[in-house]
Amino acid sequence: MNAVPNDDRFRFTTAAHAQHRFHSPLSAEKAARLIGLLGLRGTSSVVEIGCGKAHLLALALEQSGARGIGIDINPEFIAAAKRAHVELVGSGRMRVLEQSAQEALRTLAPQDAFFCIGSAHYMGGLSAALTDIRARLKPGGHVLLGEGYWKRAPDDEYLALLGARQDALDTHADNAVRCRELGFDVLYTTQATVDE
């Protein structure tokens, strides 16, 4: 197992994701299919917010020939991404940055696509994340969004165990409605399978 960063903020997530390819419930087959729906080309630019070890971004760049930037605040994940992908994809086509999404978005040029899989909460929640992303998305660009949701109303005991409130998440359908309310066209939705 890799060393855990000294910063306690990252201790749990680094250990929990140590053996995961994607830091979310996502199969390689579904990831490839979702990337294919985006229509990325060699001239496309992609940013993955909360990229973890950047497996999804690397897959997108390999599949499309696009160029991209991965952003994450966990130094262990950024180091792993550099070891695993930047040399493989090529530093001219892929960079990874250890910084907050808000910091990165302030300086980024408009992009053709953004990936934000399970990271919207780091940006202040779904609405705040999509608002910030929209400001840096090229006209006609795409967002690949992965957001948690309740399959059913959670029991009070479950919420207490998590230290969460019921309004921490919406339903899958409500997430799509929120995207539309923020001015996005929702082109496709899917849910994680039990296996994922």
N, C-alpha and C positions, 0 to 999 in steps of 0.2 A: 504494500500500500504506500502511496506517496506521502511525503511529509505534509503535515497540516500546518497552514500558516499560523503565525503567532497571534494574529488578530482574531479574537474569539468570535467576531461576527461571522467568520467563515468556517469555523470548526465543524459545525453540524453539516452544512451543505457540502463541504469538501468531502467529508467521510461518506455521507449518504449517496453522493454521485460518483464515488471513486470508480465503480465498475460499469457505469452507464455510458452508453454511446451518446444518447440524447438525454438531456436533463429534464425530460418530460415524458409522459406516456405516449410514445410515438414509435411505430415500427419503421424499419428501414424502407419497406415497401410503400407505406403510406407517405413517408417523407419524400421519396422520389416522385410519387404521383402528385403530391401537392406542389412540389417545385415545378413539375412539368406543366401544371395549370397556369403558371405565372408568365409563360412565354418569354423567359429571359434569353438574351442573345449575347454574343461576344462583346457587344458595345454597352451592355447593361451594367448598372452599378447597384450593388446590394449592401445594406447595412443590417447586421443582426445585433439587436439590443439584448443584453444578457446572454451572450453567445456561449457561456460555459467553455467547454473545450473546443468549440467551433466545428463540431462534426456536421451539423446541418448546413452551415455556411459553406464548408469545404465541399460537401456533396452538391450543393447548388452551383458552385463555381466549376466543379468538374463536369457536371451534367450540361452546363450551358456555355461555358467559356467566358462567363461574365467576370467582373472583378468585384471585390468586396472588402468590407471592413467589419470585424467583429469587435464588440465592445462588452467588457465585463469589469466588475469591480474586484473580483477575486483574483489575487495575484497567482495563486496556484493554478487556476483554470487557464489564465492567460499564458503562463509558462508551458502548460500542457498543450495548448493550442499551437503555440509556436513550434514546439518539438514535433507535433504530429502532422501539422498541415501546411504551415507557411512555406517550408522548403519544398514540400510535395507539390503544392499548387503553384508556388512561385511568388516571391515577395513582391514582384511587380503587379501581381493580380490579387494578392491577399495580404491584408495587414490585420493585426489584432492590437487593441488598445486597452490598457488598464485605466479606465476612468468611468465616471458616471455617465449615464445616457444623456442627462441634461447638459453636462459639460460638452460632450461630443456633439450633440445636436446644435449647440450654439455656433459651432465653427464649420459644420459640414455643408458642402454644396448640396443642392437638391439631388435626390436619389430616385432611381427607377423602382426600387423595391425595398421594403423593410420587413424584417422578421422580428417578431416580438412574441416568443413562445414562453409563457409562464413568467414573464418579467414585468408586466404592466404595474404590479404593485410597487416595484422599486421606483416607478415614475409618478407615484401618487394615485394609482388606480387606473382603471380602464379608460375613463373619460380623459383624464390628464395625459395619459400616454398617447392616445390617438390624436389628441389636439396637438401635442408636440410633434408627433410624427407627420401629421398632415402639413404642418408648416414647412417641412423639409422634403415632401414627396413631390416628384415631378407630376405635372398633369398627365393623367392616364396611368399613373404608377399603381403598384399593387402593395398590399400589406398582407403578410401571412401572420395571422394572429392566433395564438393559443392562450385561452383564458379559462381559468377554473370555473366551475359551476356546480350547483347542487342538483343531483339527480332527483332528490326529494327533499322536503323540508327536514333539516337536521334536528335530532333530539337535543334537548337541553343538556343532557349528560355529555353528549358528543361535543357540543360547542364548548362546554366547560373544560373538557379534556384538551381541546385545541387552544383554549384561551381566545376563542373567536366569538363573533356575534353573527346572527343569521344574515344580517345585511352585508356581511363581508363578501358574499358571492350572490350572483343572480342565478337564474336558470339558463340553460343553453339558448333557448329562444329569446330570453331577455337580453343576453349578450348581443345577439344579432340585431335586435331592435335598437339597442344603444348605439351600435355602429352606424346604423341608418340615421339615427337622430343626429349623429355627429357629421353627417354629410357623405358617408361612404356608401357605395353600392356593394351589397353583400352578394358575391357571385357564387359562393360555394361554402357549405358548412359540413362538418363531420364531427364525430365524437370519438373519444378514445375507446377502444374495445377493452374488455376485461383482461385479455392477454397483454395488451399494451400497458 
